[in-house]
Amino acid sequence: MARTILVLGAGKSTAYLLDYFLKKSGEEDLHLRIGDLHPENIPQEFSSHPNCSVFGLDIFKDKERQKAIASASIVVSMLPPRLHIKIAEDCIQFKKHLVTASYVSKEIMALDVEARKSGLVFMNEIGLDPGIDHMSAMEVIDRIRSNGGKMLLFESFTGGLVAPDHDTNLWNYKFTWNPRNVVLAGQGGAAKFIQEGTYKYIPYQKLFRRTELVEIDGYGTFEVYPNRDSLKYREAYGLEDALTLYRGTMRRVGFSKAWQVFVMLGMTDDSYIIENSEGMSYRDFVNLFLPYSPTDSVELKLRHYLKIDQDDIRWGKLMELNLFDDSKKIPLKDATPAKMLQYILEDSWTLKDDEKDMIVMYHKFGYEINGEKKQIDANMVVLGENRTFTAMSKTVGLPVAMATLQILNGKITTPGVQIPIKSEVYSPILSELKSYGIIFNEYEVPYLGYNPDTIAN
């Protein structure tokens, strides 16, 4: 009897995940069951496969959800993160392994003891970021330590962007994952990290003006802005004594400075609703955040308010989004400013059928060995095929799929709620990812850290 993999949720990041399972289904004796609220949206190439069955599932209907989980050999949840807890509790009840690409929540972590008792693997953060970032980082960190080195510096940056030959707008950007997460990026507290032994904090309103540049050979220059909490993995990575620990998001140069316009205006605020949002024009939306003037146009008021000259590249970027168009309407009722901005951006930043995306990841490892300070830089670039088989889908979905099969085949056995930082997990998956073109290039470079005893902090 075939082993059943239950995939819950089949959104943007699942094309490669589903394709991987179905291509392996014959040799691995797998049957793939896909439960989704909108099964009609699942591509025919998957739903018509003889080793696949698709069914409608509202996960808030407990009996239907539990029936599906009880009959599975292993469960993969690609649902929104807030919904994983329902699935995880069922997996405890029916003693099923669970795999997700999402951050470990406090609620999921609370199930660790029960999962261990039952010998269940609850693998989380096994997508791209988090996921490939953990595995690729720990592979190098463990290698440095095994050779007698002491970690001094770790920096890690990831970006989902547009492939160079499809980079056609002034922002050098289109959505390749959840647009809402992009609009709300950086909110919820100051970004914090440690540089040369000194804690640094950047408030949200300044986040997009504190960037650094990195270069990837063949792909040019990128900018990085800090993630909200770079110190979250200090203990997990064993970097408590590292002088620098910094994680960030990559964009093309100039994106962050232009995005700061939205932050300064208040357009990324998700804390209140605009009562008359439905049917509001893009132009009227912009005008909400500007002072009243009986004579000045919306364009002029915005330029004066933010001190943007007409020949400023940021002005061209704002114009490109049709922000001042009075004919374009927002069809959202009682929407927050952030949701209205998201709608406007999706109008311009949605990939066309034949357009390709790009994933970039960049790590820096500074360490000391035999009294000498050294540094390894490593980068990864992955290009998508089209709007369905994206680089984002590839780098999120394939690690999830590979981990699922490794667990199902008894090769990953350590029980409990976990992330992929052990060699048992990362070694086989990183090795297999190479066969799909997901490869890190490493370079020995001069150590760029400084002695914290001799510099002003």
N, C-alpha and C positions, 0 to 999 in steps of 0.2 A: 504494500500500500504506500502510495506517494506521501512524502513528508509535506505538510502544508505550511507555507509562509503566508501569514496574514499581514497585508500592508494597509494601514488605515490612513486615508488621505492621499490623494494623487495629484498634488499641485505642480507648480513650476519646476520644482527641483527633483522630480521623480522619473524623468524620461530614461536616464541611464540606469537608475536603480531597477526599474521594471524590466528594461532590456537585458540587464545582467542576469537577473533571476531566470528569465525565460530562455536565454541562450544556454544557461547551465541546467535547465530543468530536466533534459533528457538524461545526461550523464549522472546528475546528482539525484534523480528520482524526486523531483520537486513538483508540487502543485501550488501555483500562486493564486491567492484570493485577494482581490482588491475591494475594500469597502470605502465608499465615498458618498458624500451627500448628493453629488451630481455625477452619477456613473456615466451619463450620456456624454460627458466631456472627455472621457478617457479614450485616447486614440484607438482606432480600429485595429492597428497593427498589434496592439496588446490584447484588447478585449476578444479578438477572434482567435487568439492562439489556443491550440488544443489543451495546453497545460495551464490555462488561466481561466478564472471565472471572476466576473465583475458583479457586484451587487450594491444596491443603494443602502446606505447606512447613516442614520442620524445617531450620533454617539450619545446623545442625551436620552435615547430610549434604552434603558438599562438591560431589559431582557434580550433584545436583539444584539446589543453590543456584547453582552456576556456569552451568549450562545456562540457568536463568531470567535471570540477569544478562547472559549473552552475547547473548541474543535481544532485549534491551530497547534502546530508544533513549535512555532516561535512567532513573536509579534514585532512588527516594525511600525512605529508611530511617526508619521510625517505630518501630523496635525499641528495646529498652532500650539505653542509651548504651554499655554494655560490649561490645555485639555489633556495633557499627558497624564496627569495625576489619576484621572478616572481609569485610564487604560492600565496604569501601573498597579492600582489597587486590585483590578481584576486579575492581572497577571500573578499577583501574590496569591489571590484566592484559588486560581486554577493551576498554579505552579507552572507558569510559562516564562521563558526568557523574554527580555524586552530590549529593543534597540531604538534609540532616537538620536537625532543630530543636534538636539537642543541643549542649552545650558542646564546643569543640575539645579533644580529648584529646592528650596527648603523642604517642601512637601514630599518630593521624590526622595531626598536624602533621608527623610524620617523612616523610609521603608527599608533602609539598608540592613538592619538587624534581621528582619523577617526574610529578606531575600537571601541573606547568608545562611540562615537556618534551613531554608528550603533548597540550597544549592543553586540558586538562580542567578544568572548573569544579567544585570541591568546596565547595559552599556549606553552611555550618553556622550554627547559632545564628540561624535564620530563623523562629522561632516567635513566642511572646509575650515571654517573659522567660527566656532571651535571644531577641531578635528585634525585635519592634515597639519595645522600649525602645531598642535600638541605633539603629534607623532614625529614629525620631521625635526622639531626642536629637541625632543628627548633622545632621539637617535644620536645627534651630535653631542649633546650634553653628556650622555652616558659614555660615549666614546672618549671624550676629553677626560672625564673622571677616571675611566679605566686605564688611561695612559699616565695617570698621576697628576693631571692638571687640576687647578682650582678655578672655578668660574668667578669672573669679575664683572662681566657685562652681558646682558641679554636684551636685545631689541627685536621686535617682531611686528611686521606690518602686512596687511592684506587689503586688496582692493578688487571689486568687481567693476569692470569698465567695458568700454567698447573696443573691439579689435581695431588695430591701426587702420586697416583698409576700409573700415566702416565708421571711422571717426569723423562724422560729417557736421557736427554742430559746434558752436563756439564754447560750450561747456565741456566738450570732450567726454560726454557722459550720457548714458541711458540706463534705465532701470533693468537690472538683471536678477533682482530678488525683491523681496517684499518692500514696495515703495514706502509704506508707512514707517518702517524701521529706518529708512534713509532720512525721511523728513524729521523724525524725532531723535536722530542720532545725537548723542552727547548730553541729553537732558537727564535730569534726576539727580543732580549734584555735581560738584566739581570733579574734573578729571584729576586723578592722582597717580604719581609715579615717583620713582627715585632715580636721581642722576648724581653720579659721583658721591654717593653717600648722603645726599641731601634730599629730603622729601620736597616734592613740587606739587602745587595745586593750581589748576586753571579753572576759573568759573566759566559756566556755559557761555556767557555773553562775550568771552574773550577766546573761546576754544579754537575758532576757525581763523584766528589771527596768530596762532602760535604753531607754525608749521616748520618742518625741516624737509630737506630735499634728499632723494636717493636716486641713483642712476642704475638702470638695468641695460646691459650691453645689447644693442640691437633694438631696444624699445624706448630709449630716451630717458627723460627726467620725469620723476613723479614727486608729488608733495605728500607729506604725512601729517595728519592731525591726531592728537592723543585720544585713545579710548578712555572711557570713563574711569575704569579701575584697572590699572596695569599691575597692581600688586596682588590681584585675586589668586594668581597661581604661584606665588612666591614659595609657599610651603610645598605645594604639589610637585613643583619642579626641583625642589631642594635648593632654592636660590636665596635662602635667608641672609647669607653673607655677601651676596653680590652687591657691588657698589652702584650699578645701574640696572634698572628693570623698567622697560618702557615698551608698551604695545600701542599700535596705532592703525589708522585706516588710510589707505592710499588713494589718491586722486591725481589727475593730471594737474600740472602747475596752473594756478589761477582759479581753480574751482572754489577753493575755500574762501578766498577773498570776496568772490561774488556771492557765495552762499551766505556770508556774513550780512549781506543786505537784508535777507529774509529774517535773520535773527534779530537785527537791529529794529526792523519794522514791527516785529512781533508776529509774523506770519507763521512761525513754527509752533506757536502756543497751542496746546491741546487741552487746556484747563477750563475753557468756557465755550459756550456756543454763540453763534451769530444768529439772532432770531429770524432775520429775513434773508437767510443765506440762499434759499431755493430760488433759482431764476436770476440771481445776481450776476452781473457781467464781470468779466475779469477786471475791467477798468474800475468799476465801482468797488470791487474787493480791494484793490490797491489803495483806493482813495479813503477806505475806512481808517487807515493807519496814518494819514497825513493831516496836517493842520488845514483849517478852513481858509479859503481865500476867494474873494468875490471876483478876482481877475485872473489869477494864475491857473494854468492847466495842471492836470494831474502829473504830467511828465515834468513840468517845471518845478512843481512843489516837491516831487521826490528828489530831483537833482539838488535843489537847494537844501532840503532837509538832511540829506546824506552827503552833501558836498561832493557830488559826482559830476565831473565835466562831461560834456557831450561826446568828447573823443576818448573818454575812458573806456577800456575794453569791457568793463562791467556793464556799461550802458548798452553796448551791443548785445551782451548776453541777456539782459532783461528784455530788450526789444524782441529778441529771437523767440521768447516764450509767449509772445502775443499778450503780454501783461496789460497793455493799454487798449486792447480791443474791446469795443463796446458791444459788438455783435455776438461774441462768444459768451455763453451762459454756463453757470454752475448749477447742476440739477440736484443739489444735495439739500435736504431739509434739516434745519437745526444742526448745522455742521460747525465744528470747531475751525478756527483759522488754519490749523495744521491739515485738516481733512480737505479744506478748500484749496490750499496750496498744493496738496498731493494731487488733486483732480487736475489742476492746471498743468502740473509738471508731467503727469501721465499723458496728457494730450500731446506733448512734444517729445517725451523721453521713452516711448514704448518702442521696442525693437520691431522692425518690419520682418516679414517672413524670411527674407533672404539675408538679413543682417546677422553678424556674428559678434559675440561678446568675448571678453578676455578676463582671465583671472591672473593677478600678479600677487606673489608673496615674497617677502624679503626678510631674512633673519641676519642678525649680527651676534656673534659669540666672541666675547673677550675673555681670555683666561691667562693664568700664570702657570708655567711649568719649568722646573729647574731654574727658578729665579728670573726667567725671561717672560715678558708679556707678549702674547700673540693674539691674533684675531682671525676668525673665519667668517666670511660673508657667504650667504647662500641665497639663491633666488630660484623661483619657479614661475614659469609663464605657461598658461594653458589657453588655447584658442577654441572657441565653440564652432559648431558646424552650421547651425541655423537657429531660428527662434525657439525651436523645440529642443533640439539637442545642443543646449548651451554649455559653455565652459562651467558656468555656475552649477548646472544640473549634474555635470560630469564629476566635479570636485566635491560636491555635497553627496550625491547619490552613490557613487562607486564605493567610497569607504564604508558607508552604511551597509551596502549590499555585501561587501567582502566580510565585514565583521559578523554579519548575520549568518553567513555560510560557515565561517570559522567556528562560531558558537554551536551551530546546529551539528557540525561534524566533530564536536568534542575537542577542538584544538585550542579554543579559549575557554578555560574552565574555572578561573578564579571567580568565586561568587561575590555578589554584593553590588551596590550602586557604585559605579566607577566611571572614570574617563580614560582615554587610551594613552596612558603614559608608561605602561609596562612593556618590556621587550616582547613578552608573550603576545601582545596585541599588535604593537607597531611594526615589528620586524616582518612578519608575513604580509601585512597589508601594504606597507611601503614598497616591498619587493614586487607585489602584484600590480600596484599602481604604475610602476615603471613600464609595464607591458602595455599600458594605455596612454603612454606619453606624459604621465604626470611625474616629472623628474626634477630634482633639485640640482643646480649647478653650484659647486662650492669653490671658493677662492680664498687663498691665504693673502691677507692684506696687513699693512702695518697696524698695530694696536692704536686705536684712536682715543682710548680713555685717558684720563689725567690722574695724577696723584692728588687725592683730595686734601692732603696735608699741605700742598704747595699752591693751591689755587683759591681764589675767592669764590665762595659758594653763594 
